[in-house]
Amino acid sequence: MPLPKAPVRIVHLGLGAFHRSHEAWYTQHAGDGAEWGIAAFTGRRPDAAVALAAQDGLFTLIERSGSGDSFEVIGSIAEAVDGADVGRLRELVSEPATAIVTLTITEAAYGLASDGSFDAGVAGVAGDLALLADAAGEGGKPMTPLGRLVSALAGRRDAGAGPIAVVSCDNLSGNGDVARRAVTGMAEAWDGELARWIVENVSFVSTSVDRITPRTTDADIAEVEQACGYLDSSPVVAEPFRDWVISGDFPKGRPRWEDAGAVLVDDIEPYENRKLWLLNGAHSLLAYAGLLRGHTTVAQALEDPGCRKAVEAFWDEAAAHLQGDDLHIPEYRDALRGRFSNGRIAHHLSQIAADGTTKLRMRALPVLAAERSEGRSGAGSALMLAAWIDFVAVRNEIQDPFSAAIGAANRARGTERVAALLNLISPQLGEDPQVVALVAGLSGTFTTDTSSKTVTPAHLIPGRNS
């Protein structure tokens, strides 16, 4: 007999492994989790929803440490839905009982230009705006998560269901504000009255999220069957560590996520910068450097002395701009070394390497800009950019919102190519001859013998404060 499900009060866009290892886990472990069911919608493909629906939304979380695995059945997903079912999305978001919409739609899905403004010409967004305009106010059937969310919010307005919180759980700085600009920008491009309703009735909450969640393998499925005695087609593997920092208003309430360890703060920026730079920045650097050096996982890349030295140099630069005793930066770095070295978590570099233009804008650029503003070179963060530039030169297929432009830039040579690629991350980079020269000079670091081309630790760069 199926277990009773909590009533749906949270709608989630982006049903994937990370959502299930993170928000779904926190919701199950909230003191009032039995009152907060999640309806989770897939993104591009329906597969995850089909598999989970066949299991009544239940799945096994495999917590994988260096010493062994533990298993827990997670039941907080009350409904798993194909993201293409826009009608069901509108129906659920229009329910007065629905209090929260959460998002893990990836950085590239917000439809913002490099300067952070809404870009109606981004791939998919323009098509959705045309679909919305042709739907005579009914919202149509948009194809992107952003278009689907805007359509669903229009349904909530029309139903008079009251205010709601939108909570971004994607890895980008100020993700609540990013979501606000994306949603209101698209709404304004479609229906100015809807945009005004959103400004008055939708709270955009910022978060910093963290839990390494590699892809599930057939071996993981077999392990669950052997250890637990049942077949689960959709288990999720995660490291023991987890972190969730939340800042913003919930006009219709929220689960008591703090019971499960979530931290509620007024100012989230220091926490999200710590995570974006030290964790995610190091991941991007290891991804491009490690793949160039023939590695496949984070643990393998960190064992490479050249890759590890580069990470430590970048961390030195980033740490100089992370102030506050509450951040515990030395302890955080030490914990990252241990987490990255967990060879039982097969966190694949190819997974991290996707969408480089978007990720590097958040992970490398702020540290580089901060270093150069204080008169230092920023070589540690520039090396991350150089590794990406070398990576895209040797890959035939690039998963990136600017993949076509990357291909065009790769046809140039020398510093002209470097400038064209940096320009895709930020025009400020590509138009700064000193930055272009710095990055060009670091190119080849991970495609040559690293013993002949070293990275100076940031604390030894002239002018560095000890």
Order of alpha helices (4+ residues) and beta strands (2+ residues): beta-alpha-alpha-beta-alpha-beta-beta-beta-alpha-beta-alpha-alpha-beta-alpha-alpha-beta-alpha-beta-beta-beta-alpha-alpha-alpha-alpha-alpha-alpha-alpha-alpha-alpha-alpha-alpha-alpha-alpha
